[in-house]
Amino acid sequence: MRTMYDAVTAANIPANAEMVAGYIDRIHLAPWSDADWARFPRAVKVTIVKRAGTNAGHVLDVEPGDATPAEAPGWVRMRRAAGADPTIYCNTSTWPSVRSAFSSAGVAEPHYWIAHYDGDPTIPAGAVAKQYRGDVAPGFDVSSVLDYWPGVDGNESASTGVEIMERITVTPPNADQNTVRVFLSGSPGAAIVIRPRLGGDGFSKPMWVGDIFAWGSDRQGVGHNPTQTAGYVNKLTSHRRYDLPGAVWADINYSAAEPFEIDIVG
Protein backbone atom coordinates (compact mmCIF):
# COMPACT_ATOMS: atom_id res chain seq x y z
CA MET A 1 0.00 0.00 0.00
CA ARG A 2 1.26 3.48 -0.88
CA THR A 3 0.74 6.96 0.57
CA MET A 4 -0.54 9.76 -1.65
CA TYR A 5 -0.83 13.48 -0.93
CA ASP A 6 -3.15 16.00 -2.56
CA ALA A 7 -3.64 19.71 -1.96
CA VAL A 8 -5.05 22.90 -3.42
CA THR A 9 -1.56 24.37 -3.10
CA ALA A 10 1.14 22.03 -4.39
CA ALA A 11 3.85 23.68 -2.29
CA ASN A 12 2.16 22.35 0.86
CA ILE A 13 2.98 18.74 -0.08
CA PRO A 14 6.37 17.25 0.93
CA ALA A 15 8.69 17.41 -2.09
CA ASN A 16 9.81 13.80 -1.53
CA ALA A 17 6.27 12.39 -1.79
CA GLU A 18 6.09 9.03 -3.58
CA MET A 19 2.64 9.79 -5.01
CA VAL A 20 0.78 13.09 -5.48
CA ALA A 21 -2.60 14.12 -6.86
CA GLY A 22 -3.32 17.58 -8.23
CA TYR A 23 -5.83 19.52 -10.26
CA ILE A 24 -5.57 20.11 -14.00
CA ASP A 25 -8.79 22.11 -14.19
CA ARG A 26 -10.39 24.26 -11.53
CA ILE A 27 -13.65 26.12 -11.07
CA HIS A 28 -12.67 28.99 -8.77
CA LEU A 29 -8.87 28.73 -8.53
CA ALA A 30 -6.05 28.11 -11.01
CA PRO A 31 -5.03 24.49 -11.71
CA TRP A 32 -1.58 23.25 -10.81
CA SER A 33 1.14 24.75 -12.99
CA ASP A 34 3.97 22.88 -14.71
CA ALA A 35 6.23 24.15 -11.91
CA ASP A 36 3.87 22.67 -9.32
CA TRP A 37 4.09 19.22 -10.92
CA ALA A 38 7.86 19.57 -11.32
CA ARG A 39 8.22 19.83 -7.52
CA PHE A 40 7.73 16.06 -7.36
CA PRO A 41 10.26 14.44 -9.73
CA ARG A 42 10.08 11.05 -8.00
CA ALA A 43 6.33 10.86 -7.56
CA VAL A 44 3.63 8.95 -9.36
CA LYS A 45 1.32 11.75 -10.51
CA VAL A 46 -2.48 11.54 -10.46
CA THR A 47 -4.46 14.23 -12.27
CA ILE A 48 -7.87 15.39 -11.01
CA VAL A 49 -10.59 17.32 -12.83
CA LYS A 50 -13.58 19.07 -11.27
CA ARG A 51 -15.66 19.65 -14.40
CA ALA A 52 -17.54 16.72 -15.92
CA GLY A 53 -17.04 18.30 -19.35
CA THR A 54 -13.23 18.11 -19.13
CA ASN A 55 -12.00 15.26 -21.32
CA ALA A 56 -8.75 14.76 -19.42
CA GLY A 57 -7.42 13.45 -16.13
CA HIS A 58 -7.33 10.24 -14.17
CA VAL A 59 -9.98 11.24 -11.62
CA LEU A 60 -13.26 13.18 -11.58
CA ASP A 61 -13.95 14.99 -8.30
CA VAL A 62 -17.57 14.33 -7.29
CA GLU A 63 -18.48 16.54 -4.35
CA PRO A 64 -20.57 19.67 -3.68
CA GLY A 65 -19.49 22.51 -5.96
CA ASP A 66 -17.79 20.18 -8.40
CA ALA A 67 -19.18 17.32 -10.53
CA THR A 68 -22.42 15.65 -9.43
CA PRO A 69 -23.16 11.92 -9.13
CA ALA A 70 -25.46 12.19 -12.14
CA GLU A 71 -22.63 13.64 -14.25
CA ALA A 72 -20.15 10.91 -13.35
CA PRO A 73 -21.31 8.22 -15.84
CA GLY A 74 -21.07 10.63 -18.77
CA TRP A 75 -17.53 11.65 -17.83
CA VAL A 76 -16.48 8.02 -17.45
CA ARG A 77 -17.98 7.13 -20.80
CA MET A 78 -16.17 10.07 -22.43
CA ARG A 79 -12.83 9.17 -20.87
CA ARG A 80 -13.14 5.52 -21.87
CA ALA A 81 -13.80 6.59 -25.43
CA ALA A 82 -10.52 8.52 -25.22
CA GLY A 83 -8.70 5.33 -24.12
CA ALA A 84 -8.49 6.03 -20.39
CA ASP A 85 -9.36 3.79 -17.44
CA PRO A 86 -11.00 6.41 -15.17
CA THR A 87 -11.61 6.83 -11.45
CA ILE A 88 -14.28 8.70 -9.49
CA TYR A 89 -13.48 10.50 -6.21
CA CYS A 90 -16.30 10.86 -3.68
CA ASN A 91 -16.95 10.49 0.04
CA THR A 92 -18.51 7.46 1.68
CA SER A 93 -21.93 9.09 2.05
CA THR A 94 -22.07 10.00 -1.65
CA TRP A 95 -20.70 6.68 -2.91
CA PRO A 96 -24.08 4.87 -2.98
CA SER A 97 -25.58 7.70 -5.07
CA VAL A 98 -22.66 7.55 -7.49
CA ARG A 99 -22.96 3.79 -7.90
CA SER A 100 -26.71 4.11 -8.40
CA ALA A 101 -26.10 6.67 -11.14
CA PHE A 102 -23.91 4.20 -13.02
CA SER A 103 -26.48 1.44 -12.63
CA SER A 104 -29.28 3.69 -13.90
CA ALA A 105 -27.18 4.87 -16.86
CA GLY A 106 -26.16 1.33 -17.79
CA VAL A 107 -22.47 2.26 -17.59
CA ALA A 108 -19.94 -0.13 -16.07
CA GLU A 109 -18.59 1.25 -12.81
CA PRO A 110 -15.15 2.86 -12.76
CA HIS A 111 -12.47 2.71 -10.07
CA TYR A 112 -13.21 4.61 -6.87
CA TRP A 113 -11.12 6.84 -4.62
CA ILE A 114 -13.15 7.20 -1.42
CA ALA A 115 -12.88 9.91 1.23
CA HIS A 116 -13.58 9.11 4.90
CA TYR A 117 -11.60 11.04 7.50
CA ASP A 118 -11.50 8.45 10.24
CA GLY A 119 -7.72 8.13 10.45
CA ASP A 120 -7.86 4.50 9.27
CA PRO A 121 -5.89 3.89 6.05
CA THR A 122 -7.73 0.63 5.30
CA ILE A 123 -9.09 0.86 1.76
CA PRO A 124 -12.74 -0.23 1.51
CA ALA A 125 -13.67 -3.14 -0.74
CA GLY A 126 -14.39 -1.93 -4.24
CA ALA A 127 -12.04 1.07 -4.06
CA VAL A 128 -8.43 1.65 -5.14
CA ALA A 129 -7.69 4.46 -2.67
CA LYS A 130 -8.96 6.03 0.54
CA GLN A 131 -8.46 9.62 1.65
CA TYR A 132 -8.37 9.09 5.39
CA ARG A 133 -6.87 12.37 6.65
CA GLY A 134 -8.00 15.78 5.48
CA ASP A 135 -6.53 19.26 5.72
CA VAL A 136 -3.38 18.24 7.55
CA ALA A 137 -1.16 21.23 8.41
CA PRO A 138 0.23 22.96 6.37
CA GLY A 139 -2.74 22.11 4.16
CA PHE A 140 -2.80 18.74 2.40
CA ASP A 141 -4.82 15.53 2.41
CA VAL A 142 -3.44 12.01 2.86
CA SER A 143 -4.67 8.88 1.11
CA SER A 144 -3.72 5.21 1.13
CA VAL A 145 -3.49 3.66 -2.34
CA LEU A 146 -3.31 0.09 -3.59
CA ASP A 147 0.03 -1.01 -5.00
CA TYR A 148 -1.58 -1.07 -8.44
CA TRP A 149 -4.08 1.58 -9.57
CA PRO A 150 -5.44 0.75 -13.05
CA GLY A 151 -5.39 3.76 -15.31
CA VAL A 152 -2.63 5.38 -13.26
CA ASP A 153 0.02 2.66 -12.93
CA GLY A 154 1.23 0.68 -15.90
CA ASN A 155 -1.34 1.87 -18.39
CA GLU A 156 0.75 3.50 -21.07
CA SER A 157 -1.76 2.72 -23.82
CA ALA A 158 -4.60 4.47 -22.00
CA SER A 159 -2.62 7.63 -21.35
CA THR A 160 -0.85 7.99 -24.69
CA GLY A 161 -2.91 6.11 -27.24
CA VAL A 162 -0.07 3.73 -28.14
CA GLU A 163 -0.51 -0.01 -28.39
CA ILE A 164 1.44 -2.47 -26.25
CA MET A 165 2.88 -4.90 -28.77
CA GLU A 166 4.68 -7.22 -26.34
CA ARG A 167 5.37 -7.47 -22.61
CA ILE A 168 8.60 -9.05 -21.40
CA THR A 169 9.31 -10.02 -17.79
CA VAL A 170 12.99 -9.84 -16.85
CA THR A 171 14.09 -11.88 -13.82
CA PRO A 172 17.54 -10.78 -12.68
CA PRO A 173 19.71 -13.40 -10.94
CA ASN A 174 21.00 -10.78 -8.49
CA ALA A 175 21.40 -7.04 -8.01
CA ASP A 176 24.56 -6.84 -10.15
CA GLN A 177 24.67 -5.10 -13.51
CA ASN A 178 22.86 -6.99 -16.25
CA THR A 179 21.90 -6.46 -19.87
CA VAL A 180 18.80 -7.51 -21.78
CA ARG A 181 18.13 -7.24 -25.53
CA VAL A 182 14.65 -6.40 -26.80
CA PHE A 183 13.36 -6.28 -30.37
CA LEU A 184 11.26 -3.34 -31.52
CA SER A 185 9.16 -2.59 -34.57
CA GLY A 186 11.53 -0.26 -36.36
CA SER A 187 8.62 2.14 -36.78
CA PRO A 188 8.81 5.94 -36.29
CA GLY A 189 6.98 5.44 -33.01
CA ALA A 190 9.09 2.61 -31.62
CA ALA A 191 9.42 2.86 -27.85
CA ILE A 192 9.93 0.83 -24.72
CA VAL A 193 8.35 1.36 -21.30
CA ILE A 194 10.15 -0.10 -18.27
CA ARG A 195 8.46 -0.55 -14.91
CA PRO A 196 8.63 -2.62 -11.74
CA ARG A 197 6.23 -5.56 -11.77
CA LEU A 198 2.79 -4.99 -10.30
CA GLY A 199 3.16 -4.29 -6.61
CA GLY A 200 6.79 -3.18 -6.97
CA ASP A 201 7.72 0.39 -6.19
CA GLY A 202 11.39 0.78 -7.11
CA PHE A 203 12.17 1.88 -3.54
CA SER A 204 11.91 -1.16 -1.27
CA LYS A 205 13.73 -3.18 -3.93
CA PRO A 206 15.68 -0.56 -5.88
CA MET A 207 16.17 -0.80 -9.61
CA TRP A 208 18.03 1.39 -12.06
CA VAL A 209 18.26 1.60 -15.81
CA GLY A 210 21.64 2.49 -17.23
CA ASP A 211 22.54 3.05 -20.89
CA ILE A 212 20.18 1.98 -23.64
CA PHE A 213 21.81 1.40 -27.02
CA ALA A 214 19.48 0.97 -30.00
CA TRP A 215 20.17 -0.06 -33.57
CA GLY A 216 18.29 0.25 -36.84
CA SER A 217 18.10 -2.25 -39.69
CA ASP A 218 21.38 -0.94 -41.12
CA ARG A 219 23.09 -1.83 -37.83
CA GLN A 220 23.72 1.83 -37.12
CA GLY A 221 22.98 3.32 -33.75
CA VAL A 222 19.71 5.24 -33.69
CA GLY A 223 19.61 6.54 -30.14
CA HIS A 224 20.08 5.93 -26.44
CA ASN A 225 18.73 7.28 -23.20
CA PRO A 226 19.90 10.66 -21.87
CA THR A 227 23.21 10.83 -20.05
CA GLN A 228 22.94 9.43 -16.57
CA THR A 229 22.63 12.01 -13.81
CA ALA A 230 23.60 11.33 -10.22
CA GLY A 231 20.69 10.80 -7.87
CA TYR A 232 17.19 9.70 -8.72
CA VAL A 233 17.08 10.29 -12.46
CA ASN A 234 17.45 6.69 -13.60
CA LYS A 235 15.69 5.09 -10.63
CA LEU A 236 12.37 3.50 -11.49
CA THR A 237 9.58 4.52 -9.15
CA SER A 238 6.63 3.78 -11.43
CA HIS A 239 7.60 3.53 -15.06
CA ARG A 240 9.88 5.22 -17.53
CA ARG A 241 9.40 5.47 -21.28
CA TYR A 242 12.20 5.66 -23.84
CA ASP A 243 11.32 6.64 -27.41
CA LEU A 244 13.60 4.97 -29.94
CA PRO A 245 12.18 5.81 -33.39
CA GLY A 246 13.38 3.52 -36.15
CA ALA A 247 15.01 1.08 -33.73
CA VAL A 248 14.92 -2.63 -34.57
CA TRP A 249 16.49 -3.79 -31.33
CA ALA A 250 17.96 -2.27 -28.18
CA ASP A 251 20.30 -3.40 -25.43
CA ILE A 252 19.31 -2.21 -21.95
CA ASN A 253 21.78 -2.13 -19.08
CA TYR A 254 20.09 -2.45 -15.72
CA SER A 255 20.62 -3.20 -12.05
CA ALA A 256 17.67 -4.69 -10.20
CA ALA A 257 16.84 -6.75 -7.12
CA GLU A 258 13.42 -7.94 -8.33
CA PRO A 259 11.77 -8.87 -11.62
CA PHE A 260 10.61 -6.01 -13.81
CA GLU A 261 8.62 -5.60 -17.00
CA ILE A 262 9.45 -4.14 -20.40
CA ASP A 263 6.60 -3.16 -22.70
CA ILE A 264 7.33 -2.72 -26.38
CA VAL A 265 4.93 -0.12 -27.77
CA GLY A 266 4.34 1.44 -31.13
C-alpha positions in Angstrom: 0.0 0.0 0.0 1.3 3.5 -0.9 0.7 7.0 0.6 -0.5 9.8 -1.6 -0.8 13.5 -0.9 -3.1 16.0 -2.6 -3.6 19.7 -2.0 -5.1 22.9 -3.4 -1.6 24.4 -3.1 1.1 22.0 -4.4 3.8 23.7 -2.3 2.2 22.3 0.9 3.0 18.7 -0.1 6.4 17.3 0.9 8.7 17.4 -2.1 9.8 13.8 -1.5 6.3 12.4 -1.8 6.1 9.0 -3.6 2.6 9.8 -5.0 0.8 13.1 -5.5 -2.6 14.1 -6.9 -3.3 17.6 -8.2 -5.8 19.5 -10.3 -5.6 20.1 -14.0 -8.8 22.1 -14.2 -10.4 24.3 -11.5 -13.7 26.1 -11.1 -12.7 29.0 -8.8 -8.9 28.7 -8.5 -6.1 28.1 -11.0 -5.0 24.5 -11.7 -1.6 23.2 -10.8 1.1 24.7 -13.0 4.0 22.9 -14.7 6.2 24.1 -11.9 3.9 22.7 -9.3 4.1 19.2 -10.9 7.9 19.6 -11.3 8.2 19.8 -7.5 7.7 16.1 -7.4 10.3 14.4 -9.7 10.1 11.0 -8.0 6.3 10.9 -7.6 3.6 9.0 -9.4 1.3 11.8 -10.5 -2.5 11.5 -10.5 -4.5 14.2 -12.3 -7.9 15.4 -11.0 -10.6 17.3 -12.8 -13.6 19.1 -11.3 -15.7 19.6 -14.4 -17.5 16.7 -15.9 -17.0 18.3 -19.4 -13.2 18.1 -19.1 -12.0 15.3 -21.3 -8.7 14.8 -19.4 -7.4 13.5 -16.1 -7.3 10.2 -14.2 -10.0 11.2 -11.6 -13.3 13.2 -11.6 -13.9 15.0 -8.3 -17.6 14.3 -7.3 -18.5 16.5 -4.3 -20.6 19.7 -3.7 -19.5 22.5 -6.0 -17.8 20.2 -8.4 -19.2 17.3 -10.5 -22.4 15.7 -9.4 -23.2 11.9 -9.1 -25.5 12.2 -12.1 -22.6 13.6 -14.2 -20.1 10.9 -13.3 -21.3 8.2 -15.8 -21.1 10.6 -18.8 -17.5 11.6 -17.8 -16.5 8.0 -17.4 -18.0 7.1 -20.8 -16.2 10.1 -22.4 -12.8 9.2 -20.9 -13.1 5.5 -21.9 -13.8 6.6 -25.4 -10.5 8.5 -25.2 -8.7 5.3 -24.1 -8.5 6.0 -20.4 -9.4 3.8 -17.4 -11.0 6.4 -15.2 -11.6 6.8 -11.4 -14.3 8.7 -9.5 -13.5 10.5 -6.2 -16.3 10.9 -3.7 -16.9 10.5 0.0 -18.5 7.5 1.7 -21.9 9.1 2.1 -22.1 10.0 -1.7 -20.7 6.7 -2.9 -24.1 4.9 -3.0 -25.6 7.7 -5.1 -22.7 7.5 -7.5 -23.0 3.8 -7.9 -26.7 4.1 -8.4 -26.1 6.7 -11.1 -23.9 4.2 -13.0 -26.5 1.4 -12.6 -29.3 3.7 -13.9 -27.2 4.9 -16.9 -26.2 1.3 -17.8 -22.5 2.3 -17.6 -19.9 -0.1 -16.1 -18.6 1.3 -12.8 -15.1 2.9 -12.8 -12.5 2.7 -10.1 -13.2 4.6 -6.9 -11.1 6.8 -4.6 -13.2 7.2 -1.4 -12.9 9.9 1.2 -13.6 9.1 4.9 -11.6 11.0 7.5 -11.5 8.4 10.2 -7.7 8.1 10.4 -7.9 4.5 9.3 -5.9 3.9 6.0 -7.7 0.6 5.3 -9.1 0.9 1.8 -12.7 -0.2 1.5 -13.7 -3.1 -0.7 -14.4 -1.9 -4.2 -12.0 1.1 -4.1 -8.4 1.6 -5.1 -7.7 4.5 -2.7 -9.0 6.0 0.5 -8.5 9.6 1.6 -8.4 9.1 5.4 -6.9 12.4 6.7 -8.0 15.8 5.5 -6.5 19.3 5.7 -3.4 18.2 7.6 -1.2 21.2 8.4 0.2 23.0 6.4 -2.7 22.1 4.2 -2.8 18.7 2.4 -4.8 15.5 2.4 -3.4 12.0 2.9 -4.7 8.9 1.1 -3.7 5.2 1.1 -3.5 3.7 -2.3 -3.3 0.1 -3.6 0.0 -1.0 -5.0 -1.6 -1.1 -8.4 -4.1 1.6 -9.6 -5.4 0.7 -13.1 -5.4 3.8 -15.3 -2.6 5.4 -13.3 0.0 2.7 -12.9 1.2 0.7 -15.9 -1.3 1.9 -18.4 0.8 3.5 -21.1 -1.8 2.7 -23.8 -4.6 4.5 -22.0 -2.6 7.6 -21.4 -0.9 8.0 -24.7 -2.9 6.1 -27.2 -0.1 3.7 -28.1 -0.5 0.0 -28.4 1.4 -2.5 -26.3 2.9 -4.9 -28.8 4.7 -7.2 -26.3 5.4 -7.5 -22.6 8.6 -9.1 -21.4 9.3 -10.0 -17.8 13.0 -9.8 -16.8 14.1 -11.9 -13.8 17.5 -10.8 -12.7 19.7 -13.4 -10.9 21.0 -10.8 -8.5 21.4 -7.0 -8.0 24.6 -6.8 -10.1 24.7 -5.1 -13.5 22.9 -7.0 -16.3 21.9 -6.5 -19.9 18.8 -7.5 -21.8 18.1 -7.2 -25.5 14.7 -6.4 -26.8 13.4 -6.3 -30.4 11.3 -3.3 -31.5 9.2 -2.6 -34.6 11.5 -0.3 -36.4 8.6 2.1 -36.8 8.8 5.9 -36.3 7.0 5.4 -33.0 9.1 2.6 -31.6 9.4 2.9 -27.9 9.9 0.8 -24.7 8.4 1.4 -21.3 10.2 -0.1 -18.3 8.5 -0.5 -14.9 8.6 -2.6 -11.7 6.2 -5.6 -11.8 2.8 -5.0 -10.3 3.2 -4.3 -6.6 6.8 -3.2 -7.0 7.7 0.4 -6.2 11.4 0.8 -7.1 12.2 1.9 -3.5 11.9 -1.2 -1.3 13.7 -3.2 -3.9 15.7 -0.6 -5.9 16.2 -0.8 -9.6 18.0 1.4 -12.1 18.3 1.6 -15.8 21.6 2.5 -17.2 22.5 3.0 -20.9 20.2 2.0 -23.6 21.8 1.4 -27.0 19.5 1.0 -30.0 20.2 -0.1 -33.6 18.3 0.2 -36.8 18.1 -2.2 -39.7 21.4 -0.9 -41.1 23.1 -1.8 -37.8 23.7 1.8 -37.1 23.0 3.3 -33.7 19.7 5.2 -33.7 19.6 6.5 -30.1 20.1 5.9 -26.4 18.7 7.3 -23.2 19.9 10.7 -21.9 23.2 10.8 -20.0 22.9 9.4 -16.6 22.6 12.0 -13.8 23.6 11.3 -10.2 20.7 10.8 -7.9 17.2 9.7 -8.7 17.1 10.3 -12.5 17.4 6.7 -13.6 15.7 5.1 -10.6 12.4 3.5 -11.5 9.6 4.5 -9.1 6.6 3.8 -11.4 7.6 3.5 -15.1 9.9 5.2 -17.5 9.4 5.5 -21.3 12.2 5.7 -23.8 11.3 6.6 -27.4 13.6 5.0 -29.9 12.2 5.8 -33.4 13.4 3.5 -36.1 15.0 1.1 -33.7 14.9 -2.6 -34.6 16.5 -3.8 -31.3 18.0 -2.3 -28.2 20.3 -3.4 -25.4 19.3 -2.2 -22.0 21.8 -2.1 -19.1 20.1 -2.4 -15.7 20.6 -3.2 -12.1 17.7 -4.7 -10.2 16.8 -6.7 -7.1 13.4 -7.9 -8.3 11.8 -8.9 -11.6 10.6 -6.0 -13.8 8.6 -5.6 -17.0 9.4 -4.1 -20.4 6.6 -3.2 -22.7 7.3 -2.7 -26.4 4.9 -0.1 -27.8 4.3 1.4 -31.1 
